[in-house]
């Protein structure tokens, strides 16, 4: 199939939503699916997955007057963190597949040497993941920290993607105030949402 956008959508389990009037630089930093649909509205910026939209929303709630450049940096950090988690997930899935093949071939899958070998591999992978997690958390913390940011909002210790209480009145002044989220790329999901909305 020659549809690059469709292939990009298939690489992630979350369904992307159509986003309207989003700054192109912010879109490029936050999306997993660059490009746009053929014959789309001129207001449609592109498709952004739901988990990234939630993180973008939380960022705007936490820092309503954040500058576009900071949004781009934050989006790039979120994308880097997601890539690390995706790679770790895919590696664990590959190891599970290999482990099943080895277990079928081995006479005694519970032998002490094999168990020790598996434990050491898991421990080193877990240590590596913890180190990468710490580095990414430190990067996010530097983006979120500073007692008072350049945009005039106070720092908030909550992490990206965490629920917040009540949005500030400053949210209406955000550079993303006019952004709208339209239907998803899934007709089945859109049907379900419309049915729930009507009932």
C-alpha positions in Angstrom: 0.0 0.0 0.0 1.3 3.4 -0.9 -0.4 5.4 1.9 2.4 6.5 4.2 0.1 8.2 6.7 -2.0 5.0 7.1 1.2 3.0 7.7 2.3 5.4 10.4 -1.0 5.2 12.1 -0.7 1.4 12.3 2.6 1.6 14.2 0.8 2.5 17.5 -2.1 1.0 19.3 -3.7 4.4 20.2 -6.0 6.0 17.7 -5.1 9.5 16.5 -7.6 12.3 16.4 -7.9 15.1 13.8 -6.5 18.4 15.2 -7.6 21.8 13.9 -5.7 25.1 14.0 -2.6 23.8 15.9 0.7 25.7 15.4 2.7 23.6 12.9 5.9 23.5 15.0 3.9 22.3 18.0 2.2 19.7 15.8 5.5 18.4 14.5 6.9 18.0 18.0 3.9 16.3 19.5 2.6 14.0 16.7 3.6 10.5 15.8 2.1 10.8 12.3 3.6 13.7 10.4 1.7 14.8 7.3 -1.9 15.3 6.7 -4.8 13.4 5.2 -5.6 13.9 1.5 -8.5 16.3 0.8 -8.6 17.5 4.4 -10.0 20.8 5.6 -7.5 23.7 5.4 -7.9 24.2 9.2 -6.9 20.6 9.9 -3.3 20.5 11.0 -3.1 16.7 11.1 -3.5 13.7 13.4 -2.3 13.4 17.0 -2.7 10.3 19.2 -5.0 10.5 22.2 -2.2 9.9 24.8 -0.2 12.8 23.4 -3.3 15.1 23.3 -3.8 14.4 27.0 -0.2 15.3 27.8 -0.5 18.4 25.7 -3.7 19.3 27.5 -2.1 18.8 30.9 0.9 20.9 29.8 -1.4 23.8 28.9 -3.4 23.5 32.1 -0.2 23.5 34.2 1.4 26.4 32.3 -1.3 28.3 30.4 1.1 31.0 29.1 3.9 28.7 28.0 5.7 29.9 24.9 5.5 28.0 21.6 9.3 27.2 21.7 8.8 25.6 25.2 5.8 23.6 23.9 8.0 22.3 21.1 10.8 21.4 23.6 8.3 19.7 25.9 6.8 17.8 23.0 10.2 16.6 21.9 11.0 15.4 25.4 7.6 13.5 25.6 8.4 12.0 22.2 11.9 10.9 23.3 10.4 9.3 26.5 7.7 7.5 24.5 10.4 6.2 22.1 12.4 4.7 25.0 9.3 3.1 26.5 8.2 1.7 23.0 11.7 0.3 22.4 11.7 -1.3 25.8 8.2 -2.8 25.3 9.1 -4.2 21.8 12.4 -5.7 23.2 10.4 -7.4 26.0 8.0 -8.7 23.5 10.8 -10.1 21.4 12.4 -11.7 24.4 9.1 -13.3 25.4 8.9 -14.9 22.0 12.4 -16.2 22.2 11.8 -17.4 25.7 8.9 -19.5 24.6 10.9 -21.1 21.8 13.8 -21.9 24.2 11.4 -23.3 26.8 9.9 -25.7 24.3 13.4 -26.9 23.2 14.8 -27.3 26.7 14.3 -30.5 28.7 14.3 -28.8 32.1 13.2 -25.2 31.8 13.6 -24.7 35.6 17.3 -25.6 35.8 19.2 -23.3 38.1 21.7 -22.1 35.5 19.0 -21.1 33.1 17.1 -19.3 35.8 20.2 -17.5 37.0 21.0 -16.5 33.4 17.4 -15.2 32.9 17.5 -13.3 36.2 20.7 -11.5 35.3 19.4 -10.5 31.9 16.2 -9.1 33.4 18.1 -7.3 36.2 20.5 -5.6 33.7 17.6 -4.6 31.4 15.7 -3.2 34.4 18.7 -1.2 35.6 19.2 0.3 32.1 15.5 1.2 32.0 15.7 2.8 35.4 18.7 4.9 34.3 17.0 6.0 31.1 13.8 6.8 33.1 15.8 9.0 35.6 17.5 10.9 32.7 14.1 11.6 31.1 12.5 12.6 34.4 15.4 15.0 35.0 14.8 16.5 31.6 11.1 16.9 32.2 11.8 18.4 35.6 14.1 21.0 34.1 11.3 22.0 31.7 8.7 22.2 34.5 10.9 23.7 37.2 12.0 27.3 38.0 10.1 29.0 40.7 8.5 31.5 38.3 8.8 30.8 34.6 9.2 33.3 31.8 5.5 33.0 31.0 4.4 34.2 34.5 3.0 31.0 35.8 4.3 29.4 39.0 6.0 26.0 38.8 3.9 22.9 39.3 5.3 19.7 40.7 2.8 17.4 38.9 4.1 15.3 36.1 3.0 15.4 32.5 -0.1 13.4 32.0 -1.3 13.7 35.6 -4.8 14.9 36.3 -5.2 18.5 37.6 -8.0 20.1 39.5 -9.4 23.2 37.9 -8.0 25.1 34.9 -6.8 28.6 35.5 -8.6 31.6 33.8 -5.3 32.1 32.0 -6.0 29.1 29.8 -8.1 31.3 27.5 -4.9 33.3 26.8 -2.9 30.2 25.9 -1.4 30.1 22.3 -3.4 26.9 21.9 -6.8 28.3 23.0 -8.2 28.1 19.5 -7.1 24.5 18.9 -9.9 22.1 18.3 -10.0 18.3 18.4 -12.3 16.8 15.8 -13.2 13.1 15.0 -10.8 10.2 15.3 -9.2 8.3 12.4 -11.4 5.3 13.4 -15.0 5.2 12.0 -15.9 2.5 14.6 -14.7 4.7 17.5 -16.5 7.7 16.0 -19.7 5.7 15.8 -19.4 4.6 19.4 -18.7 8.1 20.6 -21.8 9.5 18.7 -24.0 6.7 20.1 -22.8 7.5 23.7 -23.3 11.2 23.1 -26.9 10.7 21.9 -27.9 8.5 24.8 
